[in-house]
C-alpha cells in the first residue's frame, strides 16, 4: 500500500530553493477498502467526516474511480481527470466512493514560488477542483516525481521542485484550454495512452 508513497525530510538548503517538496505518492483504493489507509504520518492522516487543515499546498490528481471533495463552500464530485488544489491553512476533506474506490497521485509542497502564484491568483482556494481531464503526460510527471522522491539522490529536492512547477504549469495550461477541447474524445485518447504505457507487453 505504501510502496509508492514517500514523506521527505527537509533541510535549510532545500527551503532556500523557493519550492520544497514534502511528500509524493500514488495510492489505489479498492471498493469498500478503509480510507484513508493506516500508515500516513499524523500530520497528514485525517477522518473524512472531520477533514483537516494542512500547513502546505498539495496537488491531488484522480486517475480512476470516483469520490468527493469537501470544502467550506460545499461538496464537489470527483472523477478521472479531477485535479485538487489544497491550500495551506484551508479546511478540506476528500474520499473515494466506497462502492467504487479510486486511484490518486499527489505532491505536497511549500515555499515562496507557490505563494507568489497564489498571490497573483493563478490558482485560488475559491476554485479548489479543476476538471482538466485525463492526461498521460501529467501522470508521467507524477510517476517520475515519485521515483525521484523514493531514490533521494543528491539534489533530488531541486529536481522535484522543477517537476512540481511543471505540474502546476501543465495544470494551468489544461485548465485554460479545457473549454476548447472535445473532452470525451480527448479523455478516451489519454486513457488509451495510459493503458498502453502501463501494459506495454499487451
N, C-alpha and C positions, 0 to 999 in steps of 0.2 A: 504493500500500500504506500510506503514512504520511500521506495527506491528512486523515485523521480521527484522528490521534494527536498529542498535544501534551504536551511536557515543559516545565515552567514554572520561571521564575526567582523567587526568594523574597527579600523584604526583611524587616527587623525589624518594620515596621508590620504586615505580613501575619501574622507569628508572634504578635504581641500579641493578635490577634483570638481565638485559642484553638483554631482549626482551620485548618490551612494545606494547600491542595491542591498536590500536586507534579506530578501527571500526570492526564490524562483521555484516553480514546481508544476507538476501535472498530476491530476488525480481522476480516476474513473470510478464513479459511484454507481453501483448497480441498483436495480429495483429493490426497494424495501431494505436497503442497507442503512446502517446507523450513520447519521450525519450531524455534525462533522465527525470523521473518524478520530478515535483517541490517538494521541501521539503528537499533536501540534503543541508548540510552546504555549504557556499560559497566556501570554500577551496577545496571542492570535486566536486561541480557542474561544468559542462562544456557543451559546444556545440560540438557535434561530428565533425562538419566541421572544428573547430579550435583546438580541443584537449585540453590537459592540461599537466602540469608538477607537480608532487607531491613531497613533502619532505619526503616520506616514501615508504616502499615496500607495494605491495598489491598482493594477490593471488586471482584470479577470476576463478571460475570453472563453465563452461557451462554444465548444466544437461539436457537441452531440447532446441529445436529450432535451429536457425542459425543466424549468424552475421558475422562481420568482425572486425579485429584488425588492426589498422594503426600505423605504426612506421616509423622511418626515412628511413628504407630500403625498405618500400613499404607496401603492404596490405596482410594480411593472413586471409583466410576464417576460420570461426569457426563453430563448430557443437557440438553435445552432446559428452562430453568427452574431450573437449579442455580446457586446463589449461593455463591461462595467468599469467605471472610473470612481474609485473610492478616494475621498479627500481626507487629509488629517483633521482630526477634531470633529468630524461629521458622523452622527449616528447612522448606522445602516445594518441590514441583515439580508442574507440570501440563503437559499436552499433549493435542492432539486425536488422535482415532483416525486413523491415516494413510490408511485407505481411505475415510474419510467427511469429515474436516475439521470445522471449527466456526466459529461467529460468536460473538465475545465483546465486551463493552464493560466498561470499568473506570474507577475513580477511585482515585488514590493520595493519601494524606493523613497528617498527624500533628498532635499538639497536645494541650492539656490536656483538651479536650472528649472526644475518643475515649478518652484514657487513663482518664478518670473512668468512662465507660461500661464499659470493660473491668474496672476495679477493682470496680465494683458488679455484675459478672457478667451484664450484659445480653447480652454476647457473650463467648465464651471460646475459647482455642486448642484446647480439647478437642472443640469442635464446629465445625470449620472449613468444613463444607459444609452449606448449608441447602437443602432441597428445597422451594422456595416456589412453583414452577410459573411459567409464563409470565405476565407482566403488561405490558400495553401502557402502563399508567401509569408503571411503573418504567423501561421502555425510553425513554419520552419524557423522563423526568428525566435519564437518562444522555445522551441526544441533546442536550438543552438545555445540560447542563454542558459537553459537548464543544465546542459552538458558542461558549459564553462563554469557554472556555479559548483557542480559536483567535483570537477578536477581541481579548482582553486590553485592554478599555477600563478607564478609571479605576474603581476599586472592584470590579473583577471577582473578586478573591480573596474578598472578603466575600460576594459573591453565590454564588460556587462553594461556599463554606463552608456557606451555608444550604441549598444543593441537596444537598450531601453529608449533612448532618444529616437532610434529608427522606428520602434514600435509606435511611439507617440506620433511621429510624423506620418507614418502609414495610416494610423487611425484617423488623424485629422484629414488626410487626403481622401480616404474612403468615405468619411462622414460627409465631406463637401460634395463628393461626386455620386453619392448613393441615389440621389433623386433622378439622375440621368441614366442609370443602368436599368436593364431588364433584370430585376432581381431574381426571378425564377430561373431564367437561363443561366445567369452568372453563377447562382448558387449550385446548380447541377454540374456545371463545368468545374468549379472549385472542389466540390465534393468528389468528383471523379479523379481529379489530380491528387487529392489527399489519399484516396483509396489506393491508387497506383503507387504512390510513394511509400505507403505503409506495407504494401504487399507486392513488392517487385517480382517475386518468384511466381506470382499467379496472374 
